[in-house]
Amino acid sequence: MHEKNASHPPAVAGVQYALGAYGSWGLLPVYWKQLTRVPVFEILAHRVVWSVVFTALLLTASRGWRNVRGAFFPSQPRDAPRNVASYRNELVSFHLGRDP
């Protein structure tokens, strides 16, 4: 099951995660208050750019680029329409799920 690690048992790690979550929950209102002077488009642009950078780093670290390439450029031509339709459906469902 779990590998026993004497330096950080699961209970200690759970307490550390809980303290981190409660601490960030308490500090986030201060952070959001400081952002009231920043234009919304700039915040959105930063979120998009840093999300792409972070995702690229994760894909590089996990060697997952082959999976991304396979999703966009399938090895079997008959799979291409299904993949394109799947992406379109995901984008539409994401858009419709957002608050107006």
SEMIMAR-305749 format. One line per field, with one value per atom (N, C-alpha, C): x, y, z. Coordinates in pm, whole numbers, plus 32768, in hexadecimal, padded with zeros to 4 digits. Layout:
<pts>
x X_...
y Y_...
z Z_...
</pts>
This chain:
<pts>
x 8053_8000_8058_8066_80B9_8144_81A4_822C_8242_8273_828A_8305_82F3_8361_8368_83D4_83DF_83E6_841A_8429_83A5_8348_82C7_8258_8222_81B0_8138_80D7_8065_8018_800E_7FC4_8008_808C_80D6_80C6_80CF_80BE_8032_7FCD_7F44_7F33_7F71_7F6A_7FB0_8021_8068_8014_7FD4_7F7D_7F07_7ECD_7E5B_7E86_7EF8_7F29_7F47_7F7F_7F98_7F17_7EB2_7E32_7DEE_7DE9_7DAA_7DF8_7E7D_7ECE_7EB7_7EB5_7E9D_7E0F_7DAF_7D24_7D1A_7D68_7D66_7DAF_7E15_7E64_7E30_7DE0_7DAE_7D5C_7D06_7CBE_7D1B_7D8A_7DEC_7E26_7E44_7E7A_7E16_7D98_7D32_7D19_7D20_7D0C_7D79_7DF4_7E62_7E52_7E06_7DF5_7D86_7D41_7CD3_7D03_7D81_7DB7_7DEC_7DF5_7E2B_7DB8_7DC8_7D5E_7D3F_7CC1_7C94_7CD8_7CE8_7D27_7DB7_7DFD_7E87_7E8D_7E30_7E2A_7E0C_7DAB_7D87_7DFC_7E42_7EB5_7F21_7F3C_7F9F_7F74_7EF5_7EC5_7ED6_7EB7_7EC4_7F57_7FAB_8039_807B_8067_80A7_806D_7FEE_7FB5_7FF6_800D_804F_80DE_8126_81AF_81B4_815D_815B_8137_80D5_80AE_8120_8165_81D6_8244_825E_82C3_8299_8219_81EA_81F2_81CB_81D3_8264_82BE_834B_8382_8360_8391_8359_82DC_829E_82AB_82F0_8302_827C_821F_8198_817A_81DF_81C7_8198_81C3_8199_8102_80CA_8038_7FEE_8025_7FE6_7FEC_805F_806F_800F_8000_7FA6_7F14_7EF2_7E68_7E46_7EA6_7E8C_7EA7_7F05_7F2A_7F25_7EAF_7EA2_7EEB_7F19_7F61_7F02_7E85_7E20_7DCC_7DC7_7D79_7CE5_7CB0_7C21_7C02_7C68_7C53_7C4F_7C7B_7C84_7BFE_7B93_7B14_7AE1_7AF6_7AC8_7B16_7B99_7BE9_7BC0_7BAC_7B83_7AFB_7A9E_7A19_7A23_7A7A_7A8A_7ABD_7B1F_7B52_7AE7_7A9C_7A32_79CA_79A4_7940_7973_79F1_7A28_7A2A_7A4F_7A51_79C5_7962_78D9_78A4_78BD_788A_78CD_794D_7991_7954_793A_7901_7874_7823_779B_7795_77FB_77FD_7826_785A_7885_780F_7819_77B2_77BC_774A_774F_7784
y 7F8A_8000_807D_80BC_8134_810E_814E_8137_8184_8141_8181_81DA_8257_82B6_82EE_82D1_82F8_838F_83D7_8467_84B2_8481_84C3_845B_8433_83D7_841D_83D0_840E_8471_8459_84B5_853E_853F_85BD_8606_85BD_85FC_8636_85EF_8621_86A2_86AA_8724_8797_8779_87E1_8814_87B8_87E2_8835_880D_8857_88E3_88EF_8973_89CB_898E_89D9_8A09_89B2_89D7_8A46_8A38_8A9F_8B22_8B19_8B92_8BDB_8B90_8BD1_8C08_8BC1_8BF0_8C74_8C83_8CFE_8D71_8D52_8DBB_8DE2_8D8D_8DAC_8E2D_8E4D_8ECC_8F46_8F40_8FAD_8FB7_8F44_8F41_8F79_8F4D_8F7D_9012_9043_90D2_9123_90F0_9136_9137_90D8_90CF_9129_9172_91C5_9233_925C_92C5_9290_920B_91CE_91B4_91D7_91BF_9129_910B_9081_9038_907C_903C_9013_9064_9043_8FC7_8FBE_8F48_8ECC_8ED8_8E68_8E3E_8E9F_8E7F_8E37_8E65_8E21_8D92_8D7E_8CF7_8C9A_8CCB_8C78_8C57_8CBD_8CA8_8C4B_8C64_8C11_8B84_8B74_8AEE_8A9E_8ADF_8A9C_8A78_8AD4_8AB9_8A45_8A48_89DF_8958_8957_88DA_88A5_88FC_88D1_8896_88D3_889C_8813_8805_8783_8719_873C_86DC_86B6_8715_86F7_869D_86BC_866C_85DE_85D0_854B_8506_8547_8512_84F1_854E_8538_8578_85B3_85F4_8591_8514_84B0_849C_849F_8491_8508_857F_85F6_85EE_85C9_85BD_8552_84E3_847A_84A5_84FE_852E_858B_85DE_863B_85FF_85A4_8563_84CD_8492_8402_83B0_833A_82E5_82A7_8297_8261_82D4_82EA_835A_8354_82DD_82D2_8309_831B_8351_83E9_842B_84BD_8502_84DE_8525_8515_84A1_848B_84E4_84F2_8547_85D9_8609_8695_86AE_8651_8660_8660_8610_860B_8690_86CC_874E_87B9_87B7_881A_880B_8791_877A_87A7_878F_87B9_8851_8895_8927_8961_8929_895A_893F_88C9_88AA_8901_8921_897A_8A05_8A35_8ABB_8AC2_8A5D_8A5F_8A4C_8A0F_89F8_8A72_8AD7_8B51_8BAC_8BFA_8C5D_8CCF_8D05_8D73_8DF3
z 8000_8000_8000_8072_807B_80A8_806B_8096_8117_817B_81FD_81F3_8217_8218_82A5_82EB_8377_838A_8327_8338_8329_82D6_82C2_82BA_832D_8327_82E8_82B2_826D_82C3_8345_839B_83A1_83A7_83AC_8327_82BA_8236_8229_825C_8256_82A5_831A_836A_8321_82E2_8297_8221_81DA_816B_819E_820D_8246_8270_82B1_82DA_8260_81F8_817D_813C_813B_80FE_814D_81D1_8222_821C_8217_820D_818B_811C_809B_8093_80CE_80CF_811B_8183_81D1_818C_813D_80FB_8071_8033_7FAD_7FA6_8008_8000_7FFB_8040_803B_7FAE_7F72_7EEB_7E86_7E8F_7E30_7E40_7EBA_7ED1_7E8B_7E8B_7E49_7DB1_7D7B_7CEA_7CB3_7D08_7CD7_7C79_7C84_7C2D_7BA9_7B9C_7B21_7AC0_7A41_79DF_79D1_79BC_79B2_793E_78CC_7859_7879_78C5_78E9_7943_79A1_79F7_79A5_794A_78F4_789C_7864_780F_785E_78D7_792B_794A_7968_7988_7911_7899_7821_7807_7807_77E7_784D_78CD_7932_7937_7912_790A_789A_7829_77B9_77DF_781F_7848_78AB_790E_7974_7936_78DC_789B_7845_77FE_77AC_7803_7876_78D2_7906_792B_795B_78EE_7874_7807_77E8_77F4_77DD_784B_78C8_7938_7936_790D_790B_7883_7828_77A0_775F_776B_7739_76B3_7672_75F1_7587_7591_752F_7535_75AD_75BC_757F_7590_7557_74BF_748B_73FB_73C4_740C_73E1_73E4_743F_7446_73D1_73AA_733C_72B3_72AC_722D_723F_7237_724E_71E3_720B_71AD_7146_716A_710F_70DA_7056_701F_7043_705A_707B_7106_715B_71E2_71E4_7179_7178_718D_7145_715C_71EB_7226_72AF_730F_72FA_7352_7346_72CD_72B8_72F7_72E5_7322_73BA_73EF_7481_74B6_7474_74A1_7497_7429_7418_7487_74A6_750F_7597_75B3_7634_763F_75D4_75D8_75E9_75A3_75AF_763B_7671_76F7_7761_774D_77AA_77A4_772B_7719_7756_773F_7772_7808_7840_78D0_7921_78DE_7923_793D_79A7_79C4_795F_7933_78D1_790C
</pts>
